[in-house]
Amino acid sequence: MKIAFTHHAIERKTERKDWIVRTQKYRDTRKSRPELESLLRNKGTWYVCDEEDDGIVRFYCVVNQLEVYCGIGVDDEIIITTYYPYTKKFKRRLFPRGKASFERFFLA
């Protein structure tokens, strides 16, 4: 599957202070897309949530338990829309107790 990034995800990556891929400007972040994609493919743990209510396939990629990249599936592509730091609050939202909402996904 191909990984693509929205303008918002790349812009937000530049604004945050605790990123993994270090960039100072938006232009630098655009140049580091291959590095970020490689990081997601090699070190990321992918999860998928296919809710039948709205028909949207959601993907989440946890990288080194530091960041969570959120995206949606369109055709044969994962579009990363935004990302968040991996906190206890976000972990509870991803993996609520007693509910099996996300399945492990192996990116090909």
Buried (B, 14 or more C-beta within 10 A) or exposed (E): EEBBBBEEBBBBBBEEEEBBBEBEEBEEBBEBBEEBBBBBBEEBBBBBBEEEEEEEBBBBBBBEEEBBBBBBBEEEEBBBBBBBEBEEEBEEEBEEEEEEEBEEBEBE
